Amino acid sequence: MLGTDFTTGSPNWLDLGSPDTEAAAAFYSAVLGWEFVSAGPEAGGYGFFQVDGKTVAALGPLTEEGATSAWMQHFMTPDIQATATAVTAGGGTVRMEPMDVMGEGWLAQFTDPQGAEFACWQPGKTAGLQLTSADNTLVWTELHVADPVADIAFYTGVFGWRSAEMPAPGMMYRVLSTADGDQQDASFGGVAPFLGEGGDDQARWVPYFASTDVDATVAAAKANGGSVLMPATDLPDVGRIAWLADPAGAVFALLKPDPRM
């Protein structure tokens, strides 16, 4: 389960790039109850989504030419320069070279060999998110690519991740965990293949936010201009999930975990 005791390769930051940050802040406030707090005038419009005063995600304007609105998953690294080297050696691309972010930490952005974008954060004064795996916070992250086995090999080379197969209806799901500790306890996400022609075939990481009532959250998203990509569905031994897109098209998902898990 996701926590805030970050180790190499664990998700430690999540932010949204949006063409309209004011509208995005209003949407997620209405749907997930988040409060947006600006990082100040020197941050270029960047700020933090908070729950009970704790940062659960962040929001900023789009910075790359031609970029579309999307959530960006960040993974912890103790040495971002070494991580950039490993990404390149594994066939990935460095989209943004490592940079110091005002002493808070080091940031770099990458693309994996199959086109999924991700980022890394080397903690400085800011370790990462302050609250996860609670209501309306990040609880799981999921990679969708054409060839899960090949992409897992790439990330294993970069972060040392482990994976375990979990049969699911119509596919083989693979659960990811960091290199440290019990594999189940260290799990934080999964990898799924594209499912069939005509479906969504964009390689990407999708954040899952914990929800006590997935159906009500879906209704709130629709009422505030969002769209439903996958309606609320019960998955055996997983829980109730749904896939949504915010008004600018950024994809995210909801999960009410099965209480037996």
Order of alpha helices (4+ residues) and beta strands (2+ residues): beta-alpha-beta-beta-beta-beta-alpha-beta-beta-beta-beta-alpha-beta-beta-beta-beta-alpha-beta-beta-beta
